[in-house]
Amino acid sequence: KGLKVIAERTLAMTNILATGLKKLGYKIQSENYFDTITVLENDNLINQIEAAAEGDKINFRTTTPGQIGISFDEKTQLSDIENVLKIFAMGKPTPRLEDLAKEAKESLPKGLQRTSPYLQHPVFNAYHSETEMMRYIRKLEGRDLSLTRSMIPLGSCTMKLNAASELYPITWPEVNSLHPFVPLEQAAGYLELFHTLENYLAACTGFDAISLQPNSGAQGEYAGLLVLRKYHISRGEGHRVVCLIPSSAHGTNPASAVMAGMEVVVTRCDKNGNIDVEDLREKAILHKDRLAALMITYPSTHGVFEEEIVKICDIIHENGGQVYMDGANLNAQIGLCLPGKFGPDVCHMNLHKTFCIPHGGGG
């Protein structure tokens, strides 16, 4: 019931605004909407509206020429609608909200309105007070294996401790309340944090440049391999598509290579998990005319530091390829050695594995 009340209120607010904008002479792109409307107008007027909105500390979505997007949610108040209408009125009188509420038409087509029951599971209908909800959540928490009970059993590479001092800043409004699409000039603090972090990470790894995207280790592999692919294409060597991957590699390695348009060739490892250097050399030479890259995890998924890592990287470079280092186990070398200095050309970092952010926060 609560969700329905929120949805109906949000829709009502959007209907009131749309009706008011039409009365002011503006055209709404679609007659069917829920919480978001798009206003169509010429770019000159849009620029004036945007400037007036910024003066009132309101951001509209103006990324598409000739369009202004406005979204509402459960936090929207009638005063917000009044402020938006005043901005669009450009000094002219604005309609009364009471009148607009009476005139507003239904914007959801009957065919799209749900008639069947929803959220019928008992969980959604059993807890109606704050105390009941709190106790239910606490019961679920008791089923979780966490630092409150033991070590976190998420593999050798995962950071085992997220200290409270590292997690607390995400509760600060200055950190968690910025809309992701605000203009850059309104995000100077974030940009400073980004650039500082990039410099820190470059210093930690020995690489020339850092990308803070994408937010996933596996997607980081994919992005890094695309960089290597582009590198070869830029040199007129787009035919280089063979990617050597040791048999000890994490499963995301071959998946990322295939996604990046490469052909995977597996190289052998010995019983201790070390790369078979001679097998690697043979396959690098065999495919030297089409060799694109080697993907290597250092230290490996066996927890082994490849003693021949420099030689391995040299073999790949001598045969025209580049070296991608999977940084899943970077935790074991950070502060001790610089990957960018002993051979790898590209590397990804998992922040939850090496830099203490919560698991699920990305690579």
Sequence and secondary structure as in RCSB ss.txt:
>XXXX:A:sequence
KGLKVIAERTLAMTNILATGLKKLGYKIQSENYFDTITVLENDNLINQIEAAAEGDKINFRTTTPGQIGISFDEK
TQLSDIENVLKIFAMGKPTPRLEDLAKEAKESLPKGLQRTSPYLQHPVFNAYHSETEMMRYIRKLEGRDLSLTRS
MIPLGSCTMKLNAASELYPITWPEVNSLHPFVPLEQAAGYLELFHTLENYLAACTGFDAISLQPNSGAQGEYAGL
LVLRKYHISRGEGHRVVCLIPSSAHGTNPASAVMAGMEVVVTRCDKNGNIDVEDLREKAILHKDRLAALMITYPS
THGVFEEEIVKICDIIHENGGQVYMDGANLNAQIGLCLPGKFGPDVCHMNLHKTFCIPHGGGG
>XXXX:A:secstr
 HHHHHHHHHHHHHHHHHHHHHHTT EES S  SSEEEEE  HHHHHHHHHHHHHTT   B  STTEEEEE  TT
  HHHHHHHHHHHHTTS    HHHHHHH    S GGGS  S    STHHHH  SHHHHHHHHHHHHHTS  TTTS
   S TTS S   HHHHGGGGSHHHH   TTS GGG HHHHHHHHHHHHHHHHHHT S      SSHHHHHHHHH
HHHHHHHHHTT TT  EEEEETTS THHHHHHHHTT EEEEE B TTS B HHHHHHHHHHTTTTEEEEEEESS 
TTS   TTHHHHHHHHHHTT EEEEEGGGGGGTTTT  GGGSS SEE   HHHHS   TTS  
